[in-house]
Amino acid sequence: MIVNQIHISECLSGLRELPDNSINCCVTSPPYYGLRDYQHELQIGLEKTPEEYIEKLVLVFREVYRVLKDDGTLWINIGDSYAGSMKGAARFPDNAMNYKQGTNRGTLGKATLVKQCTGCKNKDLIGIPWMLAFALRADGWYLRQDIIWSKPNPMPESVSDRCTKSHEYIFLLSKSKRYYFDSESIQQTASQSVKNRIGKVENVGHKAFAAAAELDESNPMFRKSTTREYRYADKANKRSVWSVPTAACKNAHFAVFPEKLIVDCIKAGCPEKGIVLDPFMGSGTTGVVARKLNRNFIGFELNPDYVCLAEKRIEEELGIFK
């Protein structure tokens, strides 16, 4: 299949055209449950129950598992939903912009369904992200981490009996126990408090280092070794709470996940010149970021209008469709 191209296809059909063990990593955000009507009979997200929705996603990601290389990873951004009807969203359509895939203003269509979940009462938080994470783990994936996408600019919500929602989840899953993860490429600057408290150190092998950076036995991070030397480091392992503002797509009436949100997913999960997969390409964010980072991409999108939008966006930013 041609890389650096968005294919108009239902995701399962498109994935079945890919060979086994051919993709380095998958970065995606499936349609959220009960939030948007794409006016297509094969769409995902308007199932009668959350359980049916999760079952469909498990089938999709089972194919992703097949096409990933043995050291491949899957990064999923997914939001939650409340049990009950969508009538509140219909009355306040602007609130939908608080989600990555908010509905078009005033055009909820079939998304006015009553969201029923086994064991849930009206107004219960369903727990869709964790339902999916546990279902994928049961299907053979390694569930490696939950990452919190903290939104410093969330849209106000018309609620007075709970806090305004300002976060979503990104789950990191892997195909194998050992997998490709370039932690150094996404390190963050070590805080001064950490340096002051224990002194962040890194193993530098046999290389010499400045005397001012040497550790002695009084330092709690000192380790006796005849073959290794240590020094203070200015970098620390990236934390699991990522503060990234939401960003609207100028050519659409819905919010997309911002480019900054998935930069580190792609840096850590895919080597340069590798292939990043997105079976729910939407407005093309995964493709844009992949190309900016010198990675290739393959995308599938059910809606031809979104494909045109994504190709126009990638052409404007990168020029690859000229």
N, C-alpha and C positions, 0 to 999 in steps of 0.2 A: 504494500500500500504506500502511496506517495506521502512523504513527510512534508511538514510545513504547509499543510493544507487542511481546511475544515471540510469534512465530508457531510453532505446532507443525508442523514440516516438516523433511524431509530438506534439507540445506543447498543442494544443487544445484537442487532443485525450487523452493525458496523464492527463490533468487537469480534464477532465470529469470523470475520474476514482476516483478522490478524493472526500471524503465526505464533506458536508457543514461544515463550522465553525471548521475546523480541523488544520489550519495553523496559526502560530503566526505572521510571517511577510514574505514578499517576497522581495528579493534583486536580481535585475537582470539588464541585459543590452541587449536589443533586437538587432538583426542585423540592422546595420545602412542602411539607404536608398541608394540604387544604388551603394554600395561600394564593395560587394563581391558576387560571384556566388558560392553557395554551391552544385550545380549540383544535385538538388533534386526538384521534381515538387511541393512539398508542402512548399518549403522555403519561408521565408518572407524577403523582402528587394529589390526585383526586379520588383515591381509593375510598371505599366505604368505611374502612377502619384503618387505624394506624398499623395493625398487624399485617393487613394486606399490603400496605405501603412498604413496610420493612421487608416482607417476603420478596417483593419485586426488586428492591435494592440489593438484597442478598444475591439474587440471580445475576444481576448486572456485575456485581463485584466478584462473583465467582468466575466470570469470564475475564475480568481484570487480573485476577489471581493467575489464571492460565497464561495470559500473554506477558506477565511480568517475568523478568529474569529472576533467577533464584535469590539474588541479593537485592531485589527490588522492594520499593516501599509504596504505600498508599497514604495520601494525605486527604482527608475529607473534612470540609467545612459544612456544618449542618446546624440549623436552628431548631428551636423547640416550638411547641404549640400547646394550646389549652383545650381541654375537653369542653364540649358545648357547641353552640352554633357560631357562625361567622357574622352574625348580625351586627356585632359591635364594630367589626372591621368595615362592614358596609356603610355604617353611619359615619365612621371616621376614616375614610380611605387614606388620608395623609399619614396615618400611623403605620400603614404598610411599608412606607419608606424606611422605617426603622429596621427592616429586614433586608438582607441582600437581594431577595427576589420579591420585593413588594409588588402588589398588584397595580395595574394601570388605574388611574383615578376613575372611580365610579364604574369600573367594568369587571366586577368580581365574577360574573357569570356563574358557572357551576361551583365556584369556590365558596358559595353560600351554604354548602353542605353542613349538616350537623356532624361534628367530629366525635364519634363514639369510640371509646376504648375500654376493653375488658378491665373491670376493676376501678375505672375512673368515674368520678362524680362530675357533674357540671361545675366548671371553673377549676378543676384540677389541672395542674401542669402535667402533661402526658409523659414527658421524659423521652421524647423521640431520639435525641442524640445517643443516649445510653442504651435505648432499645436496639438501635442499629449497631452500636459498638459491641454489645454483648452477642448479638446475632452473628456478626462477622467473626468474632472470636470462636463461637461455637462451630462456625463453618470452616475453621482451619487457620484463620489469620492469627498472627501474634498481635495482640493489642498492646502497643508499646507506650503510648502516652496520650493524655488529654491535654491539649493546649487551650488556654483561655484567650479568645480574641476580645480584649477590652476596648470598648468604643468610647473615646472621650467626648464625642459629639452625638450621643444618641438622640433620636427624635423623641419629643414628649409623648407620653401615652395618656389616654383618657381614663386613667384608673386612680382610685383613691384608697384602695384597700391592700396595696402592695407597692413595692419599690418599682421605679421605672427600669425596665430591662435594658442593660447596657453591655451585654456580652453574648458571644456565641462560642461554640466549640470547634476546634480543629482536632481531629484524631489522627495520630500517626500509627499505622499498622504495617507489619512486614510479612513477607511471604515465608521467610526462614528465620531461624534463631539468630543467625549472623547475617548482617545485611549492610549495604552501602549507606554510610552516614558520615558526611564530611563535617564534623563538629567544628573544626578550626575555621571553616569558611563563614560561620555564623556566630563566632564568639563576640561577646560584648565587652565593653570596657569594665574592668574590675572597679568596684566602688572603693572609695578611700576608706570607708569603714571596715571593709573586708581586709584591705591591706594593713590597716592599723591593728586589727584584731589578731590575725594569725599570719598574715603575709602569704599572698597567693604565690605558689611556686610552680615551676615547670621543670621537667627532666630535660637536661641539655646534653646528656651523654658525656663524652670525654672532652667536650669543648671547654676552653678556658673562658672565664667571665670576670667582670670587674670586681675588684676586691670589695667595693662598697656593697655589692649585691650578695656577697657570700653569706651563707647561713652557718651558724655554729651550733653546738649541742644545746645551748640554752633556748634556741628557737623551737617552738612546739612542732614546727613542720620539718625539723631536721631528721634525716634518716641516714644512719651509718651505712656506707657502701664503699667498697674499694674500687668500683668500676663506674659509679655514677656521680654526677655533680648536679647541684640544683641552684636556681636563682629565682628571684622574685619576678613575677610576670604581671604585665599590665592588662591582660585579657582574662576573662572568666567564661565559663560555659554559659551558653544562652539560657535564660530562664523560661519558664513555661507560661508566663502571662505576657502577652504581646499587646501593647497599646498602639492601636492603629485607627486613625479616624476613618469613618465611612466616606465613600466618594461616589458621587452620582455619575452615570454615563450621560454625556451631553446629548446623545442621539436617541435616548430611550426614556420611558417613564418609570423606570425601576432602578433600584440601586444595585450595583454590582460589587463583588468583593474587590477591594482596592488592590492595585498592583503591589503595593508595599507589603500587604498581608502574606503573599505567596512567594516573595523573593527568596526568603530563607528556606522555605519548603523545597524550592527547586535547587538552590545552592547546595543544601545538605543532602538532598535525595537523588540528584542526577549529576553525573560527571559532565564536563564540557563535551559538546558534540554528541551527547547521549540523546535519548528520546523521552520526552514528557508526554503523557497521554491525558486527555480530558474528554471523557465520554459525554459530558454535559457542558459543551463549550460556551453556550450562551453568547455573550457579547465579545468573547475572544481574549479575555484577560490572561488566561494561561498561555495562549500562543504568543501574545505580546511580550510577556515577561520572559518566557523561554528563549525567544530570539534575542532579546536584549542581553541575556546572560550566556549567549553562544551555545544554547541547546536547541535541539530540534523538537518539533511537536507534531502530534496527530490529534485531531479533534473531531468529535461527532456532534451534530446538532440537528434536532428534529424539525425546527422551524426555519424554513428558507429565508424568512425576513431577518432572523437573527444572524444567519450565515452572511447575508449581504451586509448587515451592520458590522459584524466582526471583521469581514474582509476589508471593508472600507476603513475601519479603525486601524487595522494592521498595516494597510497600504499607506495611510496618512502618517503613521508613526515610524514605520520601518521600510516601506516601499517594496515589500516582497511580492505583491500581487500585480505590480506594473508589468 
